[in-house]
Amino acid sequence: MKAAALVRPGIVELVDVAEPECGPDQVVVRVLGVGLCGSDLGVYSGSRPVPRTPWVLGHEGVGEIVEVGGRVRDRRVGQRVAIEPNYCCFDCPPCRSGFTSACVNRVVIGIGVPGLIAERVAVPAAFTFPVAEHVALVDLVCAEPLTVARAAIRRAGIAAGDSCLVVGTGSQGLFLCAALVALGVTPHVVEPHEGRRELAVSLGAVVADDAVRDVDFVFETSGVPAALPPALSRLAPGGTAVLIGISAQPLDLTLWTIVYRQLKLVGSLIYDHPADFAGTVAALEDGAVAPHRVLRPGFPLAAAPDAFAAVRSTAGKCWIDLTA
């Protein structure tokens, strides 16, 4: 069968790979769509090393179950599922406390094990979430990044009517805006890319001018260290900053900034199994949020190299449509 694989940094090719074997606790999924994000770009560029090449890429996958392992009792052939691509161990102290996003043995699809941009994949049944048939593929393929956004909102404690600033409206910032608007919050946004700003506004956000001050919450999604200090200056005393974007570069902050104004900093990494993913699936099923508005037209599997090349410059979410 065919898969999109990294053959060397910056080069993606369509390759032939073996059909997946279904283990007793696994299901085989016919992949329908895979979203692309910053983590994938890290692998694509070579900044996030992978065990070998060619290496099958992608982790934001959805599809239809075509085979069920012998010990699996709660999944069936024909179900459409979203795949949770971060496998926790269930045994380390964070996992036992329900804090699975901090699992010390976490395995990430597309980085620790081969990815999902393939015609069929075998995955643990426990990390698949059945989704009702009425949920459109263009919404379903957004499930994983939408779960990241919804987990950040949960951890922030923001509620309808609170004021907030979103820094960065790449695809993750856009999903965050969509989820905030669904909650009853109007996000103000800071984004230098005109197309991304316009897309955020179309989702219900407002471009932040200099008068936007004393907000209750800041969500930093860009991962640009220089963007955080000016964002914190817009927080009200006692306000909360939720940090989603990741960078290894140092921050130009002083303890005075945090302590004197009694700010709260919350780091938000992925989501916790299984409640966060299950909650997103429920929200998609009841129509509480329509994330497809963040998507750009999908690339067919044969055009996967073009999709990866387009991610950084595209306003919105690039994805691989394996039904095309």
Residue pairs with C-beta under 8 A, 6 or more apart in sequence:
1 16
1 17
1 18
1 19
1 118
1 119
1 120
2 14
2 15
2 16
2 17
2 118
2 119
2 301
3 14
3 15
3 16
3 17
3 56
3 117
3 118
3 119
4 12
4 13
4 14
4 15
4 56
4 57
4 58
4 117
4 118
4 301
4 304
4 305
4 320
5 12
5 13
5 14
5 15
5 17
5 53
5 54
5 55
5 56
5 57
6 12
6 43
6 44
6 50
6 53
6 54
6 55
6 57
7 13
7 15
7 53
7 54
8 46
8 53
9 44
9 45
9 46
10 44
10 45
10 46
11 305
12 44
12 57
12 304
12 305
12 308
13 54
13 305
14 301
14 302
14 304
15 54
15 56
17 56
17 118
19 120
20 28
20 118
20 120
20 121
20 122
21 122
22 28
22 67
22 68
22 69
22 122
23 69
23 122
24 69
24 70
24 71
24 72
25 69
25 71
25 72
25 124
25 125
25 126
26 69
26 72
26 122
26 123
26 124
26 125
27 65
27 67
27 68
27 69
27 72
27 75
27 81
27 122
27 123
27 125
27 128
28 65
28 66
28 67
28 120
28 121
28 122
29 61
29 63
29 64
29 65
29 66
29 81
29 83
29 120
29 121
29 122
29 123
29 128
30 63
30 64
30 65
30 66
30 119
30 120
31 61
31 62
31 63
31 116
31 117
31 118
31 119
31 120
31 121
31 322
32 62
32 63
32 64
32 80
32 137
32 140
32 141
32 321
32 322
32 323
33 61
33 62
33 63
33 137
33 140
33 141
33 298
33 319
33 320
33 321
33 322
33 323
34 58
34 59
34 60
34 61
34 62
34 115
34 116
34 117
34 141
34 319
34 320
34 322
35 60
35 141
35 142
35 144
35 145
35 171
35 317
35 318
35 319
35 320
36 58
36 60
36 307
36 308
36 311
36 317
36 318
36 319
36 320
37 59
37 60
37 145
37 171
37 172
37 311
37 317
38 170
38 172
38 223
39 48
39 59
39 108
39 110
39 111
40 57
40 58
40 59
40 110
40 308
40 311
41 308
41 311
41 312
42 48
43 50
43 55
43 57
43 110
43 111
44 57
44 308
48 111
50 111
51 112
55 114
55 115
56 110
56 114
56 115
56 116
56 117
56 118
57 110
57 115
57 117
57 304
57 308
58 109
58 110
58 115
58 116
58 117
58 320
59 85
59 108
59 109
59 110
59 111
59 115
59 116
59 144
60 85
60 116
60 141
60 143
60 144
60 145
60 319
61 83
61 85
61 109
61 115
61 116
61 117
61 121
61 144
62 80
62 81
62 82
62 83
62 131
62 137
62 140
62 141
62 143
63 80
63 81
63 83
63 121
63 322
64 78
64 79
64 80
64 81
65 75
65 76
65 77
65 78
65 79
65 80
65 81
65 128
66 77
66 120
67 77
68 75
68 76
68 77
68 125
69 125
72 125
74 125
75 81
75 125
75 128
75 130
79 130
80 130
80 131
80 133
80 135
80 140
81 128
81 129
81 130
81 131
82 128
82 129
82 131
82 140
82 143
82 144
82 277
82 280
82 281
83 109
83 116
83 121
83 123
83 127
83 128
83 129
83 144
84 127
84 128
84 129
84 144
84 147
84 273
84 274
84 277
85 108
85 109
85 110
85 116
85 127
85 144
86 101
86 103
86 106
86 107
86 108
86 109
86 270
86 271
86 273
87 106
87 107
87 108
87 109
87 124
87 127
88 95
88 100
88 101
88 103
88 105
88 106
88 273
89 95
89 103
89 104
89 105
89 106
90 96
90 100
91 105
92 103
92 104
92 105
94 100
94 101
94 102
94 103
94 104
95 103
98 272
99 272
100 106
100 272
100 273
101 151
101 269
101 270
101 271
101 272
102 269
107 113
109 115
109 116
109 123
110 116
117 301
117 304
117 320
119 301
119 322
126 274
127 273
129 143
129 274
129 277
129 278
129 281
130 281
131 140
131 143
131 281
131 284
131 285
132 285
134 285
135 284
135 285
136 292
137 321
137 323
138 292
138 295
139 284
139 290
139 291
139 292
140 284
141 295
141 298
141 319
142 175
142 291
142 292
142 294
142 295
142 317
143 277
143 280
143 281
143 284
144 277
145 171
145 172
145 175
145 291
145 317
146 175
146 178
146 179
146 280
146 283
146 284
146 289
146 291
147 270
147 271
147 276
147 277
147 279
147 280
148 172
148 175
148 244
148 268
148 270
148 271
149 172
149 175
149 176
149 178
149 179
150 179
150 271
150 276
150 279
150 280
150 283
151 268
151 270
151 271
151 272
151 276
152 176
152 219
152 242
152 244
152 268
153 176
153 179
153 180
153 183
154 276
155 242
155 266
155 268
156 217
156 219
156 240
156 242
156 266
156 268
157 240
158 164
158 180
158 183
158 185
158 216
158 217
158 240
159 183
159 184
159 185
160 183
160 184
160 185
161 184
161 185
162 185
162 216
162 217
163 185
163 186
163 188
163 214
163 215
163 216
163 217
164 180
164 185
164 187
164 188
164 215
164 216
164 217
164 218
164 219
165 187
165 188
165 189
165 190
165 208
165 212
165 215
165 217
165 218
165 219
165 231
165 234
165 235
166 173
166 176
166 177
166 180
166 187
166 188
166 189
166 190
166 200
166 205
166 218
166 219
166 221
167 173
167 189
167 190
167 191
167 218
167 219
167 220
167 221
167 222
167 227
167 228
167 231
168 190
168 191
168 220
168 221
168 222
168 223
168 224
168 227
168 245
169 177
169 189
169 191
169 193
169 196
169 197
169 199
169 200
169 205
169 221
170 196
170 221
170 222
171 294
171 316
171 317
171 318
172 221
172 244
172 245
173 189
173 191
173 196
173 200
173 219
173 221
173 222
174 196
174 199
174 200
174 203
174 294
174 316
174 317
175 291
175 294
175 317
176 187
176 219
176 221
176 244
177 187
177 189
177 200
177 203
177 204
177 205
178 203
178 204
178 289
178 290
178 291
178 293
178 294
179 289
180 186
180 187
181 187
181 203
181 204
181 205
182 283
182 288
182 289
186 204
186 205
186 206
187 200
187 204
187 205
187 206
187 219
188 205
188 206
188 207
188 208
188 212
188 215
189 197
189 200
189 201
189 205
189 206
189 207
189 208
190 208
190 227
190 231
191 197
191 200
193 315
195 315
195 316
196 315
196 316
197 207
198 315
199 294
199 315
199 316
200 207
201 207
202 293
203 293
203 294
208 234
212 234
213 234
214 234
214 235
214 236
214 239
215 234
215 235
215 236
215 239
216 235
216 236
216 239
216 240
217 235
217 239
217 240
217 241
217 242
218 231
218 232
218 234
218 235
218 239
218 240
218 241
218 242
219 241
219 242
219 244
220 227
220 228
220 231
220 241
220 242
220 243
220 244
220 245
221 244
221 245
222 245
223 245
223 246
223 247
224 245
224 247
225 247
225 249
225 250
225 251
225 252
226 252
228 241
228 243
228 251
228 253
229 251
229 252
229 253
229 257
231 241
232 241
232 253
232 257
232 263
235 241
235 261
235 263
237 261
237 262
237 263
238 261
238 262
238 263
238 264
239 263
239 264
240 263
240 264
240 265
240 266
241 263
241 264
241 265
241 266
242 266
242 267
242 268
243 265
243 266
243 267
243 268
244 268
257 263
258 265
271 277
283 289
284 291
294 316
294 317
295 316
295 317
295 319
296 314
296 315
296 316
296 317
296 318
296 319
298 319
298 320
298 321
298 324
299 306
299 307
299 310
299 318
299 319
299 320
299 321
299 324
300 320
300 321
300 322
300 324
301 320
301 321
301 322
301 324
304 320
307 318
307 319
307 320
308 318
310 318
311 318
